[in-house]
Amino acid sequence: MLSESHKKSLCIVFEKSRRTVSELQATLQDIPAPWSLTICAGAGMLLGDLYMSVENILRLLIEGVYKEKIAKDDSWHKRLVEVGNEKGLLPSDIEPTLSGMRRFRHRLTHGYGVEMDEALLRENIPEAIRAYEKVETHIKSLFPELNGWHAVEDSSE
């Protein structure tokens, strides 16, 4: 059972992630090749943000609902996905995509963002979007109380 606080937090992540998906789709559709360094870096940041949304969803559920802590060590990101799989929080068919997204997040976080490859971004963005959408749909099937629930972020925070 999800508390009101968990529902709100999850819905904030869902709503933010849907905006990210929309921006990524618009980038693919509306910006012709070749992309500038700025466009590549921006698309890369959005792609990394989409993966971090999956991590935030998992963290909220594993720590908040299942009351389990995952040690924040070098393998924390990988372990978070493993525990999410063990708990049935992730669709089984997206594991390869999430692994790639996790490696991408590492590159992005550690300063390789200026080395974005437009062709790889264009190839991987649709797959990442599909994976995120599957995660959101799966979580909502496990926690139907999230369906139709909307959170409005408090701008004063």
C-alpha positions, 0 to 999 in steps of 0.5 A: 500500500502506498502512502499519500506521500509516496503517491505524490512523489511517484506522480511527480516523477511520472509527470516530470518524466513524461515532459522529458519524453515529450522533449526527447520526441520533439528533438528527434522530430523537429531538429534536423541533422546534423545536431550541434554540440549543444543539441547533442549535449541537451538530448544526452542530458534528457536521456540521462534524466530519463534513466535517473527517473527510473532509479528514483521510482525504484528508490521510492518503492524499495526504500519507502514501501518495502523499507529496504536500504541499498548500500550507497557503494560503487555498485549501488546503481546496478544493485538498485535495478537488481533489487527492483527486478527481484521485487518484480518492479521492472518488466523483465524485457527492459534489462538490457536497455536499463543496463545501457542507460546506466552505463550512459548515465555514468558517462554523462555524470563523469564529464563525457557529455561533450562527446555525445554521438548524434547517431547513437543518441538518435538510435537509443532515444526511442528505445529508452523512451519505450523502456521508461514507458514500460516501467511507468505502465508496469508500476501503475499495474502493480499499484493501481491506486496511482492511476488517475492520481496527479501531483502538482509540484509545489513551486515554493519548495 
